[in-house]
Amino acid sequence: MTRRRGRRPIGLVAVVAGGLALAGCAGSAATVQGMPARPYLETRAATHTADLLLVADAPVGSGQFNFDGASAGQMTVTVPVGWRVVVECINDSTQLSHSCAIIQPRSSVVAFAGAAIARPRFGLRPGGSQRFSFTASRVGSYQIACLVAGHREAGMWDRFVVRPGGRPAIRGAVRAS
């Protein structure tokens, strides 16, 4: 974790997505506890890297089980196979622990090596953040999920799709106000 100018820890923006056409930035943006708005998805085509920002409990402290304001499969992040995905997981809850992981559907098995925060079943404390990265090495449909007990079942999951080609995109994230 990194500290920036007296603010709470934040990580690197991470990668993924498909849907909102992007040329360097994509779609919706987040304001994270007083931080300036920034895109949920940014891409670096030259290095085949997607930076994906997953904000748990957005809008800030809403008490909702969501990522980037979306839950129960409302958001879809799409990346081409072989791209590196860098994820910044931020827990904006004021009361609950949350985690971020890319998993096999209907299971708690991490889909790619490195595709989860450390200790995803325990989660990040309120206000915490952590980065992780992985290579989207297999075409298929996966889930972005919180693995803290009961959270995925309460709707804290969305879709993560790896396609044979194309550009990263994100669809369904809710723009922070």
TAVENLIN-V775367 format. One record per pair of residues at least 24 apart in sequence whose C-alpha atoms are under 10 Angstrom apart, sorted by the first residue. I is the first residue (numbers start at 1). J is the second residue. D is the distance in whole Angstrom. If there is no record, write none. Layout:
i=I j=J d=D
i=I j=J d=D
This chain:
i=1 j=128 d=9
i=1 j=129 d=7
i=1 j=130 d=6
i=1 j=131 d=7
i=2 j=129 d=9
i=2 j=130 d=9
i=2 j=131 d=10
i=7 j=33 d=9
i=7 j=34 d=9
i=7 j=35 d=9
i=8 j=33 d=9
i=8 j=35 d=10
i=8 j=127 d=7
i=8 j=128 d=7
i=8 j=129 d=9
i=9 j=90 d=9
i=9 j=127 d=8
i=9 j=128 d=6
i=9 j=129 d=6
i=9 j=130 d=8
i=10 j=35 d=10
i=10 j=88 d=8
i=10 j=89 d=8
i=10 j=90 d=7
i=10 j=91 d=10
i=10 j=127 d=9
i=10 j=128 d=8
i=10 j=129 d=5
i=10 j=130 d=7
i=10 j=131 d=8
i=11 j=53 d=9
i=11 j=86 d=10
i=11 j=87 d=8
i=11 j=88 d=5
i=11 j=89 d=7
i=11 j=90 d=8
i=11 j=128 d=10
i=11 j=129 d=6
i=11 j=130 d=6
i=11 j=131 d=6
i=11 j=132 d=9
i=12 j=51 d=8
i=12 j=52 d=9
i=12 j=53 d=8
i=12 j=86 d=7
i=12 j=87 d=7
i=12 j=88 d=5
i=12 j=89 d=9
i=12 j=129 d=10
i=12 j=130 d=9
i=12 j=131 d=6
i=12 j=132 d=9
i=12 j=133 d=10
i=13 j=38 d=9
i=13 j=39 d=9
i=13 j=40 d=8
i=13 j=41 d=8
i=13 j=42 d=8
i=13 j=43 d=10
i=13 j=50 d=9
i=13 j=51 d=5
i=13 j=52 d=5
i=13 j=53 d=5
i=13 j=54 d=9
i=13 j=85 d=10
i=13 j=86 d=7
i=13 j=87 d=6
i=13 j=88 d=5
i=13 j=89 d=9
i=13 j=131 d=8
i=13 j=132 d=10
i=14 j=39 d=10
i=14 j=40 d=8
i=14 j=41 d=7
i=14 j=42 d=7
i=14 j=43 d=9
i=14 j=49 d=8
i=14 j=50 d=6
i=14 j=51 d=3
i=14 j=52 d=3
i=14 j=53 d=5
i=14 j=54 d=8
i=14 j=84 d=9
i=14 j=85 d=6
i=14 j=86 d=4
i=14 j=87 d=4
i=14 j=88 d=5
i=14 j=89 d=9
i=14 j=131 d=8
i=14 j=132 d=8
i=14 j=133 d=8
i=15 j=40 d=8
i=15 j=41 d=6
i=15 j=42 d=6
i=15 j=43 d=7
i=15 j=44 d=9
i=15 j=48 d=10
i=15 j=49 d=6
i=15 j=50 d=3
i=15 j=51 d=3
i=15 j=52 d=4
i=15 j=53 d=7
i=15 j=54 d=10
i=15 j=77 d=9
i=15 j=78 d=9
i=15 j=79 d=8
i=15 j=83 d=9
i=15 j=84 d=7
i=15 j=85 d=4
i=15 j=86 d=5
i=15 j=87 d=6
i=15 j=88 d=9
i=15 j=133 d=9
i=15 j=134 d=10
i=15 j=168 d=8
i=15 j=169 d=9
i=15 j=170 d=10
i=16 j=40 d=9
i=16 j=41 d=6
i=16 j=42 d=7
i=16 j=43 d=8
i=16 j=49 d=8
i=16 j=50 d=5
i=16 j=51 d=6
i=16 j=52 d=5
i=16 j=53 d=9
i=16 j=76 d=9
i=16 j=77 d=6
i=16 j=78 d=6
i=16 j=79 d=5
i=16 j=80 d=9
i=16 j=83 d=9
i=16 j=84 d=9
i=16 j=85 d=6
i=16 j=86 d=8
i=16 j=87 d=8
i=16 j=136 d=10
i=16 j=160 d=8
i=16 j=161 d=9
i=16 j=162 d=9
i=16 j=167 d=9
i=16 j=168 d=5
i=16 j=169 d=6
i=16 j=170 d=7
i=17 j=41 d=6
i=17 j=42 d=9
i=17 j=43 d=9
i=17 j=50 d=8
i=17 j=51 d=9
i=17 j=52 d=8
i=17 j=75 d=10
i=17 j=76 d=7
i=17 j=77 d=4
i=17 j=78 d=4
i=17 j=79 d=5
i=17 j=80 d=9
i=17 j=85 d=10
i=17 j=159 d=10
i=17 j=160 d=8
i=17 j=161 d=8
i=17 j=162 d=9
i=17 j=167 d=8
i=17 j=168 d=4
i=17 j=169 d=3
i=17 j=170 d=4
i=17 j=171 d=7
i=18 j=76 d=7
i=18 j=77 d=5
i=18 j=78 d=4
i=18 j=79 d=7
i=18 j=80 d=9
i=18 j=160 d=10
i=18 j=161 d=9
i=18 j=162 d=10
i=18 j=163 d=10
i=18 j=166 d=9
i=18 j=167 d=7
i=18 j=168 d=4
i=18 j=169 d=2
i=18 j=170 d=4
i=18 j=171 d=6
i=18 j=172 d=10
i=19 j=75 d=10
i=19 j=76 d=8
i=19 j=77 d=8
i=19 j=78 d=8
i=19 j=167 d=9
i=19 j=168 d=8
i=19 j=169 d=4
i=19 j=170 d=5
i=19 j=171 d=5
i=19 j=172 d=8
i=20 j=77 d=10
i=20 j=168 d=9
i=20 j=169 d=6
i=20 j=170 d=6
i=20 j=171 d=6
i=20 j=172 d=9
i=20 j=173 d=10
i=21 j=167 d=8
i=21 j=168 d=8
i=21 j=169 d=7
i=21 j=170 d=8
i=21 j=171 d=10
i=22 j=167 d=8
i=22 j=168 d=8
i=22 j=169 d=7
i=22 j=170 d=9
i=23 j=167 d=9
i=24 j=50 d=10
i=25 j=51 d=10
i=25 j=169 d=10
i=26 j=168 d=9
i=26 j=169 d=7
i=26 j=170 d=7
i=26 j=171 d=10
i=27 j=169 d=8
i=27 j=170 d=7
i=27 j=171 d=8
i=27 j=172 d=9
i=27 j=173 d=8
i=27 j=174 d=9
i=27 j=175 d=8
i=28 j=68 d=9
i=28 j=170 d=8
i=28 j=171 d=9
i=28 j=172 d=9
i=28 j=173 d=6
i=28 j=174 d=7
i=28 j=175 d=5
i=28 j=176 d=8
i=29 j=53 d=9
i=29 j=68 d=9
i=29 j=173 d=9
i=29 j=174 d=8
i=29 j=175 d=6
i=29 j=176 d=6
i=29 j=177 d=9
i=30 j=54 d=9
i=30 j=55 d=8
i=30 j=58 d=8
i=30 j=59 d=8
i=30 j=60 d=10
i=30 j=68 d=8
i=30 j=69 d=9
i=30 j=173 d=10
i=30 j=174 d=9
i=30 j=175 d=7
i=30 j=176 d=5
i=30 j=177 d=8
i=31 j=55 d=10
i=31 j=58 d=9
i=31 j=59 d=8
i=31 j=60 d=8
i=31 j=175 d=9
i=31 j=176 d=6
i=31 j=177 d=8
i=32 j=58 d=8
i=32 j=59 d=8
i=32 j=60 d=7
i=32 j=90 d=8
i=32 j=91 d=10
i=32 j=92 d=7
i=32 j=127 d=10
i=32 j=176 d=9
i=33 j=59 d=9
i=33 j=60 d=7
i=33 j=61 d=9
i=33 j=92 d=7
i=33 j=127 d=9
i=34 j=60 d=10
i=37 j=175 d=10
i=37 j=176 d=8
i=37 j=177 d=9
i=38 j=176 d=10
i=39 j=175 d=9
i=40 j=68 d=8
i=40 j=87 d=10
i=40 j=88 d=10
i=40 j=169 d=10
i=40 j=170 d=8
i=40 j=173 d=8
i=40 j=174 d=10
i=40 j=175 d=9
i=41 j=77 d=9
i=41 j=86 d=10
i=41 j=87 d=9
i=41 j=168 d=8
i=41 j=169 d=7
i=41 j=170 d=7
i=41 j=173 d=10
i=42 j=86 d=10
i=42 j=168 d=9
i=42 j=169 d=9
i=42 j=170 d=10
i=43 j=79 d=10
i=43 j=85 d=9
i=43 j=86 d=10
i=43 j=167 d=9
i=43 j=168 d=7
i=43 j=169 d=9
i=44 j=83 d=10
i=44 j=84 d=10
i=44 j=168 d=10
i=45 j=83 d=9
i=45 j=167 d=8
i=45 j=168 d=9
i=47 j=83 d=8
i=47 j=84 d=8
i=48 j=79 d=10
i=48 j=80 d=9
i=48 j=81 d=10
i=48 j=82 d=8
i=48 j=83 d=5
i=48 j=84 d=6
i=48 j=85 d=9
i=48 j=135 d=10
i=48 j=167 d=9
i=48 j=168 d=9
i=49 j=79 d=9
i=49 j=80 d=10
i=49 j=82 d=9
i=49 j=83 d=6
i=49 j=84 d=5
i=49 j=85 d=6
i=49 j=86 d=7
i=49 j=133 d=10
i=49 j=134 d=10
i=49 j=135 d=9
i=49 j=168 d=9
i=50 j=78 d=10
i=50 j=79 d=8
i=50 j=80 d=10
i=50 j=83 d=7
i=50 j=84 d=6
i=50 j=85 d=5
i=50 j=86 d=6
i=50 j=87 d=8
i=50 j=133 d=10
i=50 j=135 d=10
i=50 j=167 d=10
i=50 j=168 d=7
i=50 j=169 d=9
i=51 j=84 d=9
i=51 j=85 d=6
i=51 j=86 d=5
i=51 j=87 d=6
i=51 j=88 d=8
i=51 j=133 d=9
i=51 j=168 d=10
i=52 j=77 d=9
i=52 j=85 d=7
i=52 j=86 d=6
i=52 j=87 d=5
i=52 j=88 d=6
i=52 j=89 d=9
i=52 j=131 d=10
i=52 j=133 d=10
i=52 j=170 d=9
i=53 j=86 d=9
i=53 j=87 d=6
i=53 j=88 d=5
i=53 j=89 d=6
i=53 j=90 d=8
i=53 j=131 d=9
i=54 j=87 d=7
i=54 j=88 d=6
i=54 j=89 d=5
i=54 j=90 d=6
i=54 j=91 d=9
i=54 j=99 d=10
i=54 j=100 d=7
i=54 j=101 d=10
i=54 j=129 d=10
i=54 j=144 d=9
i=54 j=173 d=10
i=55 j=88 d=8
i=55 j=89 d=6
i=55 j=90 d=5
i=55 j=91 d=6
i=55 j=92 d=7
i=55 j=93 d=9
i=55 j=98 d=10
i=55 j=99 d=10
i=55 j=100 d=9
i=55 j=129 d=9
i=56 j=89 d=7
i=56 j=90 d=6
i=56 j=91 d=5
i=56 j=92 d=6
i=56 j=93 d=7
i=56 j=96 d=10
i=56 j=97 d=9
i=56 j=98 d=7
i=56 j=99 d=8
i=56 j=100 d=8
i=56 j=124 d=10
i=56 j=126 d=10
i=56 j=127 d=10
i=56 j=129 d=10
i=56 j=145 d=10
i=56 j=146 d=9
i=56 j=156 d=9
i=57 j=90 d=9
i=57 j=91 d=7
i=57 j=92 d=5
i=57 j=93 d=5
i=57 j=94 d=9
i=57 j=96 d=9
i=57 j=97 d=10
i=57 j=98 d=8
i=57 j=126 d=10
i=57 j=156 d=9
i=58 j=90 d=10
i=58 j=91 d=9
i=58 j=92 d=7
i=58 j=93 d=8
i=58 j=174 d=9
i=58 j=175 d=10
i=58 j=176 d=8
i=59 j=92 d=8
i=59 j=93 d=9
i=59 j=174 d=9
i=59 j=175 d=9
i=59 j=176 d=6
i=59 j=177 d=8
i=60 j=91 d=9
i=60 j=92 d=5
i=60 j=93 d=7
i=60 j=94 d=8
i=60 j=127 d=10
i=60 j=176 d=9
i=61 j=91 d=9
i=61 j=92 d=6
i=61 j=93 d=5
i=61 j=94 d=5
i=61 j=95 d=8
i=61 j=96 d=9
i=61 j=126 d=9
i=61 j=127 d=10
i=62 j=92 d=9
i=62 j=93 d=7
i=62 j=94 d=9
i=63 j=92 d=9
i=63 j=93 d=6
i=63 j=94 d=8
i=63 j=95 d=8
i=63 j=96 d=8
i=64 j=93 d=8
i=64 j=96 d=10
i=64 j=151 d=10
i=64 j=154 d=9
i=64 j=155 d=9
i=64 j=156 d=9
i=65 j=93 d=9
i=65 j=96 d=10
i=65 j=98 d=9
i=65 j=146 d=9
i=65 j=151 d=7
i=65 j=152 d=8
i=65 j=153 d=10
i=65 j=154 d=7
i=65 j=155 d=6
i=65 j=156 d=5
i=65 j=157 d=8
i=66 j=98 d=10
i=66 j=145 d=9
i=66 j=146 d=9
i=66 j=151 d=9
i=66 j=152 d=9
i=66 j=154 d=9
i=66 j=155 d=7
i=66 j=156 d=5
i=66 j=157 d=7
i=66 j=158 d=8
i=66 j=173 d=10
i=67 j=91 d=9
i=67 j=92 d=10
i=67 j=98 d=10
i=67 j=100 d=9
i=67 j=144 d=9
i=67 j=145 d=9
i=67 j=146 d=9
i=67 j=155 d=10
i=67 j=156 d=7
i=67 j=157 d=7
i=67 j=158 d=8
i=67 j=173 d=8
i=67 j=174 d=9
i=68 j=158 d=10
i=68 j=172 d=9
i=68 j=173 d=5
i=68 j=174 d=6
i=68 j=175 d=8
i=68 j=176 d=8
i=69 j=172 d=9
i=69 j=173 d=6
i=69 j=174 d=5
i=69 j=175 d=8
i=69 j=176 d=8
i=70 j=155 d=9
i=70 j=156 d=8
i=70 j=157 d=8
i=70 j=158 d=7
i=70 j=171 d=10
i=70 j=172 d=7
i=70 j=173 d=6
i=70 j=174 d=6
i=70 j=175 d=10
i=71 j=144 d=10
i=71 j=145 d=9
i=71 j=152 d=9
i=71 j=154 d=9
i=71 j=155 d=6
i=71 j=156 d=5
i=71 j=157 d=6
i=71 j=158 d=6
i=71 j=159 d=9
i=71 j=172 d=9
i=71 j=173 d=9
i=72 j=145 d=10
i=72 j=152 d=8
i=72 j=153 d=9
i=72 j=154 d=8
i=72 j=155 d=4
i=72 j=156 d=6
i=72 j=157 d=5
i=72 j=158 d=6
i=72 j=159 d=9
i=73 j=143 d=8
i=73 j=144 d=9
i=73 j=145 d=10
i=73 j=155 d=8
i=73 j=156 d=8
i=73 j=157 d=6
i=73 j=158 d=4
i=73 j=159 d=6
i=73 j=160 d=9
i=73 j=172 d=9
i=74 j=155 d=10
i=74 j=157 d=9
i=74 j=158 d=6
i=74 j=159 d=8
i=74 j=171 d=8
i=74 j=172 d=6
i=74 j=173 d=8
i=74 j=174 d=10
i=75 j=144 d=9
i=75 j=157 d=9
i=75 j=158 d=5
i=75 j=159 d=6
i=75 j=160 d=9
i=75 j=170 d=7
i=75 j=171 d=6
i=75 j=172 d=4
i=75 j=173 d=5
i=75 j=174 d=9
i=76 j=141 d=10
i=76 j=142 d=10
i=76 j=143 d=9
i=76 j=144 d=9
i=76 j=158 d=6
i=76 j=159 d=5
i=76 j=160 d=6
i=76 j=161 d=7
i=76 j=169 d=8
i=76 j=170 d=6
i=76 j=171 d=5
i=76 j=172 d=6
i=76 j=173 d=8
i=77 j=142 d=10
i=77 j=143 d=9
i=77 j=144 d=9
i=77 j=158 d=8
i=77 j=159 d=6
i=77 j=160 d=5
i=77 j=161 d=6
i=77 j=162 d=9
i=77 j=168 d=7
i=77 j=169 d=6
i=77 j=170 d=4
i=77 j=171 d=7
i=77 j=172 d=9
i=77 j=173 d=9
i=78 j=141 d=9
i=78 j=159 d=8
i=78 j=160 d=6
i=78 j=161 d=5
i=78 j=162 d=6
i=78 j=163 d=7
i=78 j=166 d=9
i=78 j=167 d=8
i=78 j=168 d=5
i=78 j=169 d=5
i=78 j=170 d=6
i=78 j=171 d=9
i=79 j=136 d=8
i=79 j=139 d=9
i=79 j=160 d=8
i=79 j=161 d=6
i=79 j=162 d=5
i=79 j=163 d=6
i=79 j=164 d=9
i=79 j=165 d=8
i=79 j=166 d=8
i=79 j=167 d=6
i=79 j=168 d=4
i=79 j=169 d=7
i=79 j=170 d=9
i=80 j=136 d=7
i=80 j=137 d=9
i=80 j=138 d=9
i=80 j=139 d=8
i=80 j=161 d=8
i=80 j=162 d=5
i=80 j=163 d=5
i=80 j=164 d=6
i=80 j=165 d=5
i=80 j=166 d=6
i=80 j=167 d=6
i=80 j=168 d=6
i=80 j=169 d=9
i=81 j=135 d=8
i=81 j=136 d=5
i=81 j=137 d=6
i=81 j=138 d=6
i=81 j=139 d=6
i=81 j=140 d=9
i=81 j=161 d=9
i=81 j=162 d=6
i=81 j=163 d=6
i=81 j=164 d=5
i=81 j=165 d=7
i=81 j=166 d=9
i=81 j=167 d=10
i=81 j=168 d=10
i=82 j=134 d=10
i=82 j=135 d=6
i=82 j=136 d=5
i=82 j=137 d=5
i=82 j=138 d=8
i=82 j=139 d=9
i=82 j=162 d=9
i=82 j=163 d=9
i=82 j=164 d=9
i=82 j=165 d=9
i=83 j=134 d=9
i=83 j=135 d=6
i=83 j=136 d=6
i=83 j=137 d=8
i=83 j=162 d=9
i=83 j=165 d=10
i=83 j=167 d=10
i=83 j=168 d=9
i=84 j=133 d=7
i=84 j=134 d=6
i=84 j=135 d=4
i=84 j=136 d=6
i=84 j=137 d=9
i=85 j=115 d=9
i=85 j=132 d=8
i=85 j=133 d=5
i=85 j=134 d=5
i=85 j=135 d=6
i=85 j=136 d=7
i=85 j=168 d=10
i=86 j=115 d=9
i=86 j=131 d=7
i=86 j=132 d=6
i=86 j=133 d=4
i=86 j=134 d=7
i=86 j=135 d=9
i=87 j=115 d=8
i=87 j=116 d=9
i=87 j=117 d=9
i=87 j=130 d=8
i=87 j=131 d=6
i=87 j=132 d=5
i=87 j=133 d=6
i=87 j=134 d=9
i=88 j=117 d=9
i=88 j=129 d=7
i=88 j=130 d=6
i=88 j=131 d=5
i=88 j=132 d=7
i=88 j=133 d=9
i=89 j=116 d=9
i=89 j=117 d=8
i=89 j=124 d=9
i=89 j=128 d=8
i=89 j=129 d=5
i=89 j=130 d=5
i=89 j=131 d=6
i=89 j=132 d=8
i=90 j=124 d=8
i=90 j=125 d=10
i=90 j=126 d=9
i=90 j=127 d=7
i=90 j=128 d=6
i=90 j=129 d=4
i=90 j=130 d=7
i=90 j=131 d=9
i=91 j=123 d=9
i=91 j=124 d=6
i=91 j=125 d=7
i=91 j=126 d=6
i=91 j=127 d=5
i=91 j=128 d=5
i=91 j=129 d=6
i=91 j=130 d=9
i=92 j=124 d=10
i=92 j=125 d=9
i=92 j=126 d=6
i=92 j=127 d=5
i=92 j=128 d=8
i=92 j=129 d=9
i=93 j=124 d=10
i=93 j=125 d=8
i=93 j=126 d=5
i=93 j=127 d=7
i=93 j=128 d=9
i=94 j=125 d=9
i=94 j=126 d=5
i=94 j=127 d=7
i=95 j=125 d=8
i=95 j=126 d=6
i=95 j=127 d=9
i=96 j=123 d=9
i=96 j=124 d=9
i=96 j=125 d=7
i=96 j=126 d=6
i=96 j=127 d=9
i=96 j=148 d=10
i=97 j=121 d=10
i=97 j=122 d=7
i=97 j=123 d=5
i=97 j=124 d=5
i=97 j=125 d=5
i=97 j=126 d=6
i=97 j=127 d=9
i=97 j=128 d=9
i=97 j=146 d=9
i=97 j=148 d=7
i=97 j=151 d=10
i=98 j=122 d=8
i=98 j=123 d=5
i=98 j=124 d=5
i=98 j=125 d=7
i=98 j=126 d=8
i=98 j=127 d=10
i=98 j=128 d=9
i=98 j=129 d=10
i=98 j=145 d=9
i=98 j=146 d=6
i=98 j=147 d=8
i=98 j=148 d=6
i=98 j=149 d=10
i=98 j=151 d=8
i=98 j=156 d=9
i=99 j=123 d=4
i=99 j=124 d=6
i=99 j=125 d=9
i=99 j=128 d=10
i=99 j=129 d=9
i=99 j=130 d=9
i=99 j=144 d=10
i=99 j=145 d=8
i=99 j=146 d=5
i=99 j=147 d=6
i=99 j=148 d=7
i=99 j=151 d=9
i=99 j=156 d=10
i=100 j=124 d=9
i=100 j=129 d=10
i=100 j=130 d=9
i=100 j=131 d=10
i=100 j=132 d=9
i=100 j=144 d=7
i=100 j=145 d=6
i=100 j=146 d=5
i=100 j=147 d=7
i=100 j=148 d=9
i=100 j=156 d=10
i=100 j=157 d=9
i=101 j=132 d=9
i=101 j=143 d=8
i=101 j=144 d=6
i=101 j=145 d=5
i=101 j=146 d=6
i=101 j=147 d=7
i=101 j=157 d=9
i=102 j=134 d=10
i=102 j=142 d=7
i=102 j=143 d=6
i=102 j=144 d=5
i=102 j=145 d=6
i=102 j=146 d=9
i=102 j=147 d=10
i=102 j=157 d=10
i=102 j=158 d=9
i=102 j=159 d=9
i=102 j=160 d=7
i=103 j=141 d=9
i=103 j=142 d=6
i=103 j=143 d=5
i=103 j=144 d=6
i=103 j=145 d=7
i=103 j=146 d=10
i=103 j=147 d=9
i=103 j=157 d=10
i=103 j=159 d=10
i=103 j=160 d=9
i=104 j=140 d=9
i=104 j=141 d=8
i=104 j=142 d=5
i=104 j=143 d=6
i=104 j=144 d=9
i=104 j=145 d=10
i=104 j=160 d=10
i=105 j=141 d=8
i=105 j=142 d=5
i=105 j=143 d=6
i=105 j=144 d=9
i=105 j=145 d=9
i=105 j=157 d=10
i=105 j=159 d=9
i=105 j=160 d=10
i=106 j=142 d=9
i=106 j=143 d=8
i=106 j=152 d=10
i=107 j=142 d=10
i=107 j=143 d=9
i=107 j=147 d=10
i=108 j=143 d=10
i=108 j=145 d=9
i=108 j=146 d=9
i=108 j=147 d=7
i=108 j=152 d=10
i=109 j=147 d=10
i=110 j=142 d=9
i=110 j=143 d=9
i=110 j=144 d=10
i=110 j=145 d=10
i=111 j=136 d=9
i=111 j=137 d=10
i=111 j=138 d=9
i=111 j=140 d=10
i=111 j=141 d=10
i=111 j=142 d=7
i=111 j=143 d=9
i=111 j=144 d=10
i=112 j=136 d=7
i=112 j=137 d=7
i=112 j=138 d=9
i=113 j=137 d=10
i=115 j=144 d=10
i=116 j=144 d=9
i=116 j=145 d=9
i=116 j=146 d=10
i=116 j=147 d=9
i=117 j=146 d=10
i=119 j=147 d=9
i=119 j=148 d=9
i=120 j=145 d=10
i=120 j=146 d=7
i=120 j=147 d=6
i=120 j=148 d=7
i=120 j=149 d=10
i=121 j=146 d=8
i=121 j=147 d=5
i=121 j=148 d=5
i=121 j=149 d=7
i=122 j=146 d=10
i=122 j=147 d=8
i=122 j=148 d=6
i=122 j=149 d=8
i=123 j=147 d=7
i=123 j=148 d=6
i=123 j=149 d=10
i=124 j=148 d=9
i=136 j=161 d=9
i=136 j=162 d=7
i=136 j=163 d=9
i=137 j=162 d=8
i=138 j=162 d=7
i=138 j=163 d=8
i=138 j=164 d=9
i=139 j=163 d=5
i=139 j=164 d=6
i=139 j=165 d=10
i=140 j=164 d=9
